[in-house]
Amino acid sequence: VALACTTLAVECQGKQIETIEGIAADETWKPLVDAYGKYDCMQCGYCTPGQLTVAKHLLENNPNPTEEDIRLALSGNICRCGTYMRHVQAIQEAAAAL
């Protein structure tokens, strides 16, 4: 996992890059994408991709995260829109569906 805001493109040469569009295209992750829509977590093009990719990574490594686990995982994504609580709800719902 690498943060796009602190990673130079040249550092990604030869590496696989996963985007929010790639996650949305994978039916496996439909519950996560749907939960983000249901809880109105989608925001601007800056925060949402980071939050969704972090959420996917979290669920891949911890299929039953606690609220504290989710908040810790998302702590690197700072957003001014302020829908943090809804992210927790969406990820919890997606975890139950996955």
Backbone bond lengths (Angstrom), bond angles and torsions (degrees), N, CA, C in turn:
res aa  C-N    CA-C-N  psi(-1)  N-CA   C-N-CA  omega(-1)  CA-C   N-CA-C  phi
1 V - - - 1.456 - - 1.526 108.10 -
2 A 1.322 114.68 134.79 1.461 120.87 178.35 1.521 108.20 -138.11
3 L 1.291 116.25 144.29 1.461 121.03 177.47 1.521 109.37 -84.21
4 A 1.327 115.96 124.42 1.460 120.52 -178.17 1.520 112.17 -60.74
5 C 1.321 116.23 -30.76 1.463 119.40 -176.91 1.526 112.97 -75.04
6 T 1.325 117.34 -13.40 1.460 119.68 -179.48 1.526 112.41 -123.29
7 T 1.324 116.76 11.15 1.460 121.30 -177.94 1.522 109.70 -114.79
8 L 1.300 116.56 126.13 1.458 121.14 177.28 1.525 109.20 -77.47
9 A 1.308 117.15 145.00 1.466 121.92 -179.81 1.522 111.40 -56.52
10 V 1.308 117.60 -37.93 1.464 121.75 -178.91 1.530 111.01 -62.40
11 E 1.328 117.76 -26.80 1.463 121.34 178.68 1.530 111.98 -72.88
12 C 1.310 117.45 -14.78 1.469 122.42 -176.31 1.517 112.97 -94.98
13 Q 1.307 116.64 -2.40 1.453 120.62 -177.33 1.534 109.90 -56.69
14 G 1.334 115.55 124.77 1.455 121.05 178.36 1.517 114.59 81.43
15 K 1.321 117.83 3.45 1.462 121.68 -178.97 1.521 110.63 -108.49
16 Q 1.301 115.83 154.88 1.458 121.42 177.46 1.526 109.04 -80.12
17 I 1.332 115.76 134.41 1.461 121.02 179.07 1.522 107.79 -117.89
18 E 1.308 116.00 126.32 1.463 120.50 178.50 1.520 109.13 -105.74
19 T 1.319 114.81 133.21 1.460 120.51 -178.36 1.525 109.95 -116.94
20 I 1.311 115.22 168.72 1.459 121.15 176.67 1.534 110.42 -61.52
21 E 1.327 116.56 -34.64 1.465 120.39 178.08 1.525 110.99 -65.88
22 G 1.325 116.64 -38.49 1.460 120.93 177.47 1.520 111.91 -66.27
23 I 1.315 116.51 -38.51 1.467 120.54 177.51 1.522 109.19 -65.40
24 A 1.322 117.10 -45.79 1.463 121.45 -178.45 1.525 111.98 -63.80
25 A 1.322 117.69 -29.88 1.461 121.28 -179.32 1.526 112.97 -78.55
26 D 1.320 117.27 -14.95 1.464 122.12 -179.01 1.527 109.01 -92.07
27 E 1.319 116.85 113.43 1.475 122.02 -177.27 1.525 112.76 -56.48
28 T 1.311 117.46 -26.58 1.463 121.06 178.41 1.520 111.07 -55.81
29 W 1.324 115.74 -36.55 1.460 120.89 -173.85 1.524 113.31 -97.99
30 K 1.331 117.17 11.22 1.456 121.40 177.75 1.532 112.44 -54.84
31 P 1.347 119.54 -41.69 1.472 118.66 177.87 1.525 113.48 -58.76
32 L 1.315 117.41 -36.09 1.465 120.69 179.10 1.521 110.73 -70.37
33 V 1.320 116.48 -47.35 1.464 120.94 179.75 1.531 110.04 -62.36
34 D 1.330 116.48 -44.18 1.467 120.53 179.22 1.528 111.84 -63.24
35 A 1.325 116.84 -40.78 1.471 120.28 179.55 1.529 110.77 -64.99
36 Y 1.330 117.01 -37.36 1.466 120.08 177.30 1.521 110.54 -63.23
37 G 1.334 116.43 -37.69 1.459 120.27 176.46 1.518 111.80 -70.21
38 K 1.326 116.99 -44.13 1.462 122.12 -178.75 1.529 111.77 -59.34
39 Y 1.325 116.62 -41.88 1.462 120.91 -177.64 1.523 112.82 -92.39
40 D 1.330 116.53 9.70 1.461 122.10 177.06 1.527 111.70 55.66
41 C 1.325 115.25 45.98 1.468 120.65 179.75 1.520 112.73 -88.47
42 M 1.322 116.76 -16.28 1.456 119.21 -179.04 1.524 109.20 -66.10
43 Q 1.301 114.38 130.13 1.450 120.26 -177.11 1.517 108.80 -127.53
44 C 1.287 116.38 -148.11 1.456 120.37 -179.60 1.533 110.33 -67.52
45 G 1.283 116.09 174.92 1.457 121.46 -177.88 1.518 114.67 -74.50
46 Y 1.304 117.76 -2.09 1.467 120.58 179.85 1.522 111.45 -92.42
47 C 1.307 116.96 -53.00 1.468 120.97 -173.03 1.513 113.73 -80.53
48 T 1.312 117.13 -44.42 1.460 120.80 -173.33 1.529 113.10 -56.92
49 P 1.323 120.35 -46.65 1.467 118.32 179.52 1.530 112.72 -58.59
50 G 1.306 116.87 -42.13 1.462 120.12 178.95 1.513 112.20 -65.69
51 Q 1.317 116.44 -42.88 1.460 119.74 -178.71 1.521 111.21 -67.45
52 L 1.314 117.72 -42.11 1.458 120.78 -178.83 1.528 111.25 -68.81
53 T 1.324 118.14 -41.26 1.460 119.38 179.15 1.526 110.91 -68.10
54 V 1.311 117.35 -36.08 1.467 120.39 175.68 1.530 110.10 -66.66
55 A 1.319 117.47 -40.98 1.463 121.34 178.64 1.527 110.18 -60.96
56 K 1.328 117.09 -43.95 1.469 120.59 178.18 1.518 110.39 -61.50
57 H 1.310 116.78 -46.90 1.467 121.08 179.57 1.534 110.30 -59.78
58 L 1.310 116.68 -43.04 1.462 120.68 178.75 1.523 110.30 -59.45
59 L 1.332 117.04 -49.24 1.462 120.93 -176.88 1.530 112.50 -68.07
60 E 1.313 117.13 -28.63 1.469 119.85 174.95 1.523 110.93 -66.28
61 N 1.313 116.28 -34.88 1.460 121.59 -175.51 1.521 113.98 -99.33
62 N 1.323 116.14 -16.96 1.463 121.49 -179.17 1.527 107.39 -148.38
63 P 1.327 117.47 88.74 1.462 120.18 -174.93 1.530 115.03 -67.44
64 N 1.305 117.51 -13.00 1.473 121.44 179.43 1.527 110.79 -131.37
65 P 1.332 117.59 63.90 1.466 119.51 -175.91 1.528 112.14 -72.93
66 T 1.308 114.78 147.46 1.456 120.82 173.60 1.526 108.36 -81.50
67 E 1.318 115.85 170.19 1.462 119.12 176.37 1.527 109.96 -59.32
68 E 1.308 116.52 -39.12 1.465 120.82 179.43 1.533 110.82 -64.44
69 D 1.343 117.18 -41.14 1.468 121.24 177.37 1.529 110.45 -59.68
70 I 1.327 115.54 -44.14 1.464 120.78 -178.10 1.524 110.49 -65.60
71 R 1.316 116.30 -46.74 1.468 119.69 179.93 1.524 111.88 -61.69
72 L 1.324 116.27 -39.36 1.464 120.49 178.15 1.525 110.70 -65.18
73 A 1.340 116.49 -44.24 1.467 120.29 -179.98 1.521 111.55 -61.96
74 L 1.323 117.05 -38.92 1.471 121.17 -177.85 1.527 113.51 -84.60
75 S 1.315 117.51 -4.62 1.471 120.54 -173.14 1.526 113.76 -62.25
76 G 1.309 118.13 -20.70 1.461 120.48 178.62 1.518 113.47 -82.72
77 N 1.332 116.92 -7.77 1.465 121.78 179.97 1.522 109.36 -102.98
78 I 1.296 115.92 102.18 1.457 120.00 -179.17 1.521 108.33 -95.13
79 C 1.325 115.56 127.88 1.457 120.73 -177.15 1.524 109.48 -134.42
80 R 1.287 116.58 141.93 1.462 121.28 179.59 1.526 112.50 -87.69
81 C 1.336 117.30 -10.87 1.470 119.85 -177.46 1.524 112.17 -73.52
82 G 1.309 117.44 -27.63 1.454 121.45 172.03 1.516 117.29 74.83
83 T 1.316 118.44 38.97 1.466 119.87 177.94 1.530 111.09 -103.47
84 Y 1.314 117.43 28.81 1.460 121.13 -173.68 1.530 113.58 -55.43
85 M 1.320 118.68 -43.77 1.464 120.31 -178.32 1.518 110.78 -62.63
86 R 1.298 117.13 -36.63 1.468 119.84 179.30 1.524 111.46 -67.98
87 H 1.326 117.47 -29.71 1.465 120.22 175.89 1.516 109.98 -63.83
88 V 1.309 116.39 -42.95 1.465 120.96 178.80 1.523 109.60 -59.49
89 Q 1.321 117.16 -47.60 1.463 121.34 -179.73 1.528 110.98 -61.83
90 A 1.323 116.88 -43.89 1.466 120.54 -179.11 1.531 111.01 -63.20
91 I 1.310 116.85 -44.17 1.468 119.88 -178.64 1.525 110.69 -67.65
92 Q 1.316 117.19 -38.46 1.471 119.76 177.17 1.522 110.45 -62.82
93 E 1.318 117.16 -43.32 1.470 120.69 178.95 1.528 110.88 -64.93
94 A 1.311 116.91 -42.72 1.463 120.78 178.86 1.533 110.85 -63.39
95 A 1.325 116.75 -40.55 1.466 120.67 178.91 1.534 109.91 -59.87
96 A 1.300 117.35 -42.43 1.476 121.02 179.62 1.526 110.68 -66.04
97 A 1.333 117.67 -35.41 1.460 121.52 -179.19 1.525 112.89 -77.58
98 L 1.324 115.93 -29.20 1.468 119.58 -178.54 1.507 109.14 -80.95
